[in-house]
Every structure is written in structure tokens, then in C-alpha cells.
Amino acid sequence: MTEDRKFTIEEVEGVEPPPRAFVEDVVETPGDKLARKRDYLDGFLAETPQGIGPNEPGGDTYEGVITALREIYDPEIPVNIYDLGLIYGVEIDGDGHAVVSMTLTTPHCPVAESMPGEVELRVSAVPGVRDAEVNLVWDPPWDPQKMSDEAKLELGML
């Protein structure tokens, strides 16, 4: 057992205070900060998930389909249909059958007849996809909140 010991004022005042920590002023330009962040993100984004099948998110075939969808642009809005939020889902089964659920900005969109066909054509051209089917859905209806941050930035909404 330890005994409670009382310290005298002289003993307490005789103890040197610990050295104070300080941070030196570092001059870092915004470009330096951005380069540092990009280095981190490059390594992070280059890493692929382990144990992912080619037809699952992160897999080669799935990501190929997403890349194909990002090459299709809405004729009235200069943003691709994926970042615009028109793609609600992508499913690829083990046989390479891809099903894309999508919507349009409005039911009266001038490309309502041609856009699903273009999506089907582009997706079925992706290596690993045997055939593609496009389901055009209206529920939930599209709204600007479904757009990616990149799309909002492109359109000056951020």
C-alpha cells in the first residue's frame, strides 16, 4: 500500500515545467496541399478490392459498363447520363446478361425513344457482357438531387 504524501509549496514550485510544444510556421501553397491529397487518392483509388467478381461493383465487367454509361451524354444537358443520375441500377448475372434500370429527366424527354436503345447498344459492346436489357422506369421520378457532385459542379450548381 502506498501512503498519501503531502507536498510542500517549495517542492511544488521547485519542479520545472515541461517544455511547451509548438508548431513551426510552415508555408504551404494550395498546390502543395492538392498534390499531397492527390498522391494519397491515387494510391487509394488504384487499389482494387480483393475477392470481387467481374460482374460485381468494382469488378472489371461492372466497371466497364459504368465507363460505357459515362460515355453517353444527354443531348440537352452537357453531362453524361450516369453522373446526371439517370441510371438507377446495373446488374450483371454470371452468364453476362446485363440489366440496366434507368429513367429520363422527364417522361416527355425528346430522346425517350432513342436513349434506351443507345444504352443497350453501348452496354452490350462491353467485354464480358453477352447481352443487355434496359428497363425504363419512372418511379422514383428523377430530380436534380440525383446528380453526382461532378455533374452539379459542371452545371454550376455547387
C-alpha positions as CSV (number, residue, x, y, z in Angstrom):
1,M,0.0,0.0,0.0
2,T,1.1,3.5,-0.7
3,E,0.9,6.2,1.8
4,D,-0.6,9.6,0.9
5,R,2.2,12.1,1.0
6,K,1.6,15.8,1.1
7,F,4.0,18.1,-0.8
8,T,5.3,21.4,0.4
9,I,5.0,24.6,-1.6
10,E,8.7,24.7,-2.0
11,E,8.7,21.1,-3.5
12,V,5.9,22.0,-5.9
13,E,7.4,25.3,-7.0
14,G,10.8,23.7,-7.4
15,V,9.6,21.4,-10.2
16,E,10.5,22.7,-13.7
17,P,7.5,22.9,-16.0
18,P,7.6,20.6,-19.0
19,P,8.8,22.1,-22.3
20,R,6.0,23.6,-24.3
21,A,5.1,22.1,-27.6
22,F,4.9,24.4,-30.6
23,V,4.3,24.1,-34.3
24,E,6.6,25.9,-36.6
25,D,5.0,28.1,-39.3
26,V,5.1,26.1,-42.5
27,V,4.4,27.9,-45.7
28,E,2.5,25.5,-47.9
29,T,0.9,26.6,-51.1
30,P,-2.5,25.4,-52.1
31,G,-0.8,23.5,-54.9
32,D,1.4,21.6,-52.4
33,K,-1.7,20.6,-50.4
34,L,-3.5,19.4,-53.5
35,A,-0.5,17.4,-54.7
36,R,-0.4,15.7,-51.3
37,K,-4.1,14.8,-51.4
38,R,-3.8,13.6,-55.0
39,D,-0.8,11.3,-54.0
40,Y,-2.9,9.8,-51.3
41,L,-6.0,9.4,-53.5
42,D,-4.0,7.9,-56.4
43,G,-2.8,5.1,-54.2
44,F,-6.2,4.6,-52.6
45,L,-8.1,4.6,-55.9
46,A,-5.6,2.3,-57.6
47,E,-6.2,-0.4,-55.1
48,T,-8.8,-2.8,-56.2
49,P,-11.0,-4.7,-53.8
50,Q,-10.0,-8.3,-53.2
51,G,-12.5,-11.2,-53.8
52,I,-14.7,-9.1,-56.1
53,G,-16.2,-11.0,-59.1
54,P,-16.1,-9.3,-62.5
55,N,-19.8,-8.7,-62.5
56,E,-20.0,-7.1,-59.1
57,P,-19.4,-3.4,-58.3
58,G,-15.6,-2.9,-58.5
59,G,-15.2,-5.8,-60.9
60,D,-13.9,-5.4,-64.5
61,T,-17.1,-6.1,-66.3
62,Y,-19.2,-3.9,-64.0
63,E,-16.8,-1.0,-64.1
64,G,-16.7,-1.4,-68.0
65,V,-20.4,-1.0,-68.1
66,I,-20.2,2.1,-65.9
67,T,-17.5,3.5,-68.2
68,A,-19.7,2.9,-71.2
69,L,-22.6,4.6,-69.5
70,R,-20.4,7.6,-68.7
71,E,-19.7,8.0,-72.5
72,I,-23.4,8.6,-73.2
73,Y,-24.4,12.3,-72.9
74,D,-27.8,13.8,-72.6
75,P,-28.3,15.9,-75.7
76,E,-29.9,18.8,-73.8
77,I,-27.6,18.8,-70.7
78,P,-23.8,18.6,-71.2
79,V,-23.4,15.8,-68.6
80,N,-23.2,12.0,-69.1
81,I,-26.3,10.0,-68.1
82,Y,-24.5,8.2,-65.2
83,D,-23.4,11.4,-63.4
84,L,-26.7,13.0,-64.2
85,G,-28.3,10.3,-62.0
86,L,-30.4,8.7,-64.8
87,I,-29.0,5.2,-64.0
88,Y,-30.8,3.6,-61.1
89,G,-29.2,0.3,-61.2
90,V,-26.8,-2.1,-63.1
91,E,-27.0,-5.9,-62.6
92,I,-24.9,-8.4,-64.4
93,D,-25.5,-12.1,-63.9
94,G,-23.0,-14.9,-64.2
95,D,-23.8,-15.5,-67.9
96,G,-23.1,-11.9,-68.8
97,H,-26.6,-10.7,-69.1
98,A,-26.7,-7.1,-68.0
99,V,-29.9,-5.3,-66.8
100,V,-29.8,-1.5,-66.6
101,S,-32.6,0.3,-64.8
102,M,-32.8,3.9,-65.9
103,T,-35.0,6.9,-66.1
104,L,-35.1,10.1,-68.1
105,T,-35.3,13.7,-66.8
106,T,-39.0,13.8,-67.8
107,P,-41.4,11.4,-69.5
108,H,-41.7,13.8,-72.4
109,C,-37.9,13.9,-73.0
110,P,-37.2,14.1,-76.7
111,V,-34.8,11.2,-76.5
112,A,-37.3,8.9,-74.8
113,E,-37.3,6.5,-77.8
114,S,-33.7,6.6,-78.7
115,M,-31.8,6.8,-75.4
116,P,-32.7,3.3,-74.1
117,G,-31.6,1.8,-77.4
118,E,-28.3,3.6,-77.2
119,V,-27.7,2.4,-73.7
120,E,-28.5,-1.2,-74.7
121,L,-26.1,-0.9,-77.6
122,R,-23.2,0.6,-75.6
123,V,-23.6,-1.8,-72.7
124,S,-23.8,-4.9,-74.9
125,A,-20.5,-3.8,-76.5
126,V,-18.6,-4.1,-73.2
127,P,-16.3,-7.1,-73.0
128,G,-17.8,-9.7,-70.7
129,V,-21.4,-8.7,-71.4
130,R,-23.3,-11.2,-73.5
131,D,-26.5,-9.2,-73.9
132,A,-28.1,-6.1,-72.4
133,E,-31.6,-5.2,-71.4
134,V,-32.7,-1.7,-70.4
135,N,-35.7,-1.1,-68.1
136,L,-37.0,2.4,-68.4
137,V,-38.7,3.3,-65.0
138,W,-40.4,6.5,-63.9
139,D,-40.6,5.7,-60.2
140,P,-39.0,7.3,-58.3
141,P,-39.0,10.3,-60.6
142,W,-35.7,12.0,-61.5
143,D,-34.8,15.2,-59.7
144,P,-31.6,17.3,-59.7
145,Q,-30.6,15.8,-56.3
146,K,-29.8,12.5,-58.0
147,M,-26.8,14.2,-59.9
148,S,-23.3,13.5,-58.8
149,D,-21.2,16.3,-57.3
150,E,-19.2,16.4,-60.6
151,A,-22.3,16.9,-62.6
152,K,-23.5,19.7,-60.3
153,L,-20.1,21.4,-60.5
154,E,-20.2,21.1,-64.3
155,L,-23.6,22.8,-64.4
156,G,-22.6,25.5,-61.9
157,M,-24.9,24.2,-59.1
158,L,-22.2,23.9,-56.5
